[in-house]
Each structure stands twice: as structure tokens, then as C-alpha cells.
């Protein structure tokens, strides 16, 4: 585990993690998202901006999970088709030999 410092909003956080570069990249993305929201909603508290930014990230994550689940389902369907095709070819070849 390594230690990394990240800045989110006006706070600096010291974190222990396996991948400091990734944590810094994610913290920077979250900080940028918060800054953009704060510019659009100047009168909103930092807590509200933080919650909104977190919800936006969770929505992105959820959409990507749904997309991945759909892609996995499509791959599974293709595998089933290929497996059926191969089983039929094997059965045909076995019948010809027999």
C-alpha cells in the first residue's frame, strides 16, 4: 500500500491505496465535477455539491454496468449459438463415421 495526497474542493486528503496514480486521477475528476457544479449552482452548499457530484458518478457507473451486462448477455447468446453449431457438426461427423 502506498500513500497519496489528493485535493478535493478545498480539502487535502491523505489516502492509502494500491494505485496512487488512479486515485489521483479519480480525485481530480471528482474535484472537477464539483467545481463545475459549484459554478452552475453558486448558492448551493459544498455538501450539496458533493452529494450531487457523487450521484452523477453513480449514475455513470450504473449506466456502464447496464451496458456491460447487456454486452455479456449478447456474448453468452453468441457462445450458445456457436456451441450448438459445433455440437451439431460433431454429431454429424460422428454419424458419418459410424
SULKAQUI-V720395 format. One record per residue. N is the residue number from 1. OMEGA is omega in degrees with one decimal (999 if undefined). BURIAL is + if it has 9 or more other ideal C-beta (glycine too) atoms within 8 Angstrom, else -. D_FIRST is the distance of its C-alpha to the first C-alpha in Angstrom with 1 decimal. Layout:
# SULKAQUI-V720395
((N,OMEGA,BURIAL,D_FIRST) (N,OMEGA,BURIAL,D_FIRST))
This chain:
# SULKAQUI-V720395
((1,178.4,-,0.0) (2,178.0,-,3.8) (3,179.0,-,6.9) (4,175.2,+,9.8) (5,177.7,-,13.4) (6,177.9,+,15.7) (7,175.4,+,19.3) (8,-174.4,+,21.1) (9,180.0,-,24.7) (10,-177.3,-,25.3) (11,172.9,-,22.1) (12,-178.5,-,19.0) (13,173.8,+,15.8) (14,-174.8,-,12.6) (15,172.4,+,9.7) (16,-176.4,-,6.1) (17,178.1,+,5.2) (18,-173.7,-,5.0) (19,-176.7,-,8.1) (20,-179.7,+,9.1) (21,179.2,-,12.6) (22,179.9,-,13.2) (23,178.0,+,12.3) (24,178.4,+,14.5) (25,179.9,-,17.1) (26,179.0,-,17.3) (27,178.6,+,17.5) (28,178.6,+,20.2) (29,179.6,-,22.1) (30,178.7,+,22.1) (31,178.7,+,23.3) (32,179.0,-,26.0) (33,179.0,+,27.1) (34,179.8,+,27.5) (35,179.4,-,29.4) (36,178.8,-,31.7) (37,-179.5,+,32.5) (38,177.8,+,33.1) (39,-180.0,-,35.6) (40,-176.5,-,37.4) (41,-171.2,+,37.4) (42,-174.5,-,37.8) (43,-178.3,-,39.1) (44,-178.6,+,36.3) (45,178.2,-,33.9) (46,178.7,+,30.2) (47,-179.9,-,29.4) (48,178.1,+,31.7) (49,179.1,+,30.3) (50,179.6,+,26.7) (51,179.3,-,28.1) (52,178.0,+,30.1) (53,178.6,+,27.2) (54,178.4,-,25.1) (55,176.9,-,28.2) (56,178.7,+,28.7) (57,178.1,+,25.3) (58,177.3,-,25.8) (59,176.0,-,29.2) (60,179.8,-,27.9) (61,-178.3,-,25.4) (62,178.2,-,28.3) (63,-180.0,-,30.6) (64,176.8,-,28.3) (65,178.1,-,27.7) (66,178.7,-,31.5) (67,179.5,-,32.0) (68,179.2,-,29.7) (69,177.5,-,31.5) (70,179.2,-,34.8) (71,178.0,-,33.8) (72,179.5,-,32.6) (73,177.7,-,36.0) (74,177.0,-,37.8) (75,179.6,-,36.1) (76,178.0,-,37.0) (77,178.0,-,40.6) (78,178.7,-,40.8) (79,178.2,-,39.5) (80,178.4,-,42.1) (81,-179.4,-,44.8) (82,179.2,-,43.8) (83,177.6,-,43.7) (84,178.3,-,47.1) (85,-179.0,-,48.5) (86,178.5,-,47.3) (87,179.1,-,48.6) (88,178.7,-,52.0) (89,178.6,-,52.2) (90,178.9,-,51.4) (91,178.3,-,54.1) (92,-179.3,-,56.6) (93,178.1,-,56.0) (94,179.6,-,56.4) (95,178.9,-,59.6) (96,-179.6,-,61.0) (97,-171.7,-,60.5) (98,999,-,62.0))
